[in-house]
Amino acid sequence: MTTNNAKAYWRENIKYVLILLAIWFLVSYGAGILLKEELNAIKIGGFKLGFWFAQQGSMYVFVILIFVYVKLMNNLDKKYGYDE
Amino acid sequence: MMNKIFFLAQLDVQTWTYILVGITFTIYIGIAIWSRAGSTKDFYVAGGGVSPLANGMATAADWMSAASFISMAGIISFAGYDGAVYLMGWTGGYVLLALLLAPYLRKFGKFTVPDFIGDRYYSKTARIVAVFCALLVSFTYVAGQMRGVGIVFSRFLEVDINTGVIIGMLIVLFYAVLGGMKGITYTQVAQYCVLIFAFMVPAIFISIQMTGNPIPQLGFGAELSDGSGTYLLDKLDGLSTELGFSEYTEGSKSTIDVFAITLALMVGTAGLPHVIVRFFTVKRVKDARKSAGIALLLIVILYTTAPAVAAFARTNMIETVSNQSYANVPEWFKKWETTGLIKFEDKNNDGLISYVADEAKNELTVDRDIMVLANPEIAKLPNWVIALVAAGGLAAALSTAAGLLLVISSSVSHDLIKKILKPSISEKGELVAARLSAVGAVCVAGYFGINPPGFVAAVVALAFGLAAASFFPAIILGIFYKRMNKEGAIAGMIVGIVSMLLYMMKYKLGWFDDVLPDKSQWWFGISPEGFGTIAMLLNFIVSITIMKFTKAPPQEVQDIVEHIRIPSGAGEAVQH
């Protein structure tokens, strides 16, 4: 494999990581901590939304983020010929 | 047949506990004998061929300790919203692991975390600093686990705590020494099944009782089934303010402290050697990513249930005891009172239990562990469910202790003996050394379990801060910053871990002052638990600054970095 191939692969990987980590930050530190008060004004069932993100929602999103990354990277590995 | 059912229904908690604990322990020992380690590769990384599902289950069991199983729901039920720091902190770290660490460390393909630090930073000093950090983090953590094993034994089997610790030591000794990582991995798979079943069964029962919804995560946000039409959480907020506590869904910690603690726990999780090393056991890089996802999914099942259990238990407890006559309390109250976990002192002699936030008027003290341990009794569940909780608590404590002991023994036999003191040691000799260091580590852990130095309990929670302050920056920079060199990394790790230790000694243990300095003196209002975040930032700043003034790493090290960024050709973790 050429160095250029490796570089392009790495750039795409970094792009995915940054996007997913931005979401990771938004749901936990954003919705669950910094914006908690504002979101608590909204109620879904018995949950105040900020509280729900802090004790439930952010964890569900974490799981989804990892599986999305797994999928994206498996495709990326194939695209650049790194899968085995 | 009818007689048999009648007989089983009559068994008391004690007998059920012996039966369930006996069965589960037999399974663990059976697995250990079946999966003996034949080589150092078996011993350190389970031969490197563990499937992503098995590794995910093992990681989840390794991760969820006595603290997650027994104490967490209780902590949340007293902390309300603030309990979110543990929920997000101890799960969010897996996102960092899966995206930033696990795939690259797997590709690197060695046995331990100090292996990576030592090779990436081409330095024995770096390796020694890493070994020191790994031992410090693992020992603070494992002492708490052995104590946890002792406590569970003593509460449910009515032996004393020390006997409990010794039984636990013997079991762990047996399968860790015999099977190494291979034995530990497959027993952890079994332990995950036991602990999750034991946690979910009472949670589902209680959710049905209180809200009519069998899924605790939904019951948490549902209306109470008492026909009042009130949401559980509204009811709980009301009860809390009535008694003078802050609203359950609001909490009382400052925003900056919640932020700092959550970040320290997340980053610490991603930097804990016993978690990282699990990703060395799978076959390919893509398996490392996938097993991180599976592990988190399996962890989140328990972690999203825990806050629901916390809210159910708190509501239940307040309603059952608050302002009730002491003469009429239920049986479980009296039973747990004899263990000292519930204390009642009738200060105003009115015969009523007044449970309020005001210390001077409050008459009831409840240990947080009660929330999980006594929950089945409070909810009047059958005896076998109560016994199941004991077996689950033991599975959680033993699986974590075993994982930590393996990190300790491989740090000694592989990183210290093989890599530094006596590189000429044979494969057979190293395996013997690994087994002997496992025995040594179990004995030291058991000693601390029996004679806990006063500061152990206080320090366990800080193991995360220590891991965040030391390993995380060194590993991240090692992967994502090719120019990072040994001078920067070593200085960063030392500054990070020393600043964390100093802050902890001053503000958590009070060693530098006559009295423990209070909250108002914390830097930026950040508690010792949250200081790992600051120490980690210091590590990053020092590493990068020193790196700028020292020379770049040699070409072959830069080539290693290029190499680990590409997933293919990982091979198996190799002897080197």
Interface residues (C-beta under 8 A of the other chain):
Chain A: M1 A6 Y9 W10 N13 V17 L20 L21 W24 S28 Y29 G32 I33 L34 K36 N40 I44 G45 G46 F47 K48 F51 W52 A54 Q55 Q56 S58 M59 Y60 F62 V63 L65 I66 F67 Y69 V70 M73 N74 D77 G81 Y82 D83 E84
Chain B: I76 Y81 G83 A84 L87 M88 T91 G92 Y94 V95 A98 L99 L100 P103 Q217 F220 G221 A222 E223 Y231 L232 L233 D234 T249 T255 V258 F259 T262 L263 R284 K286 R289 K290 A292 G293 L296 L297 V300 Y303 T304 P307 E562 R565 I566 P567 S568 G569 A570
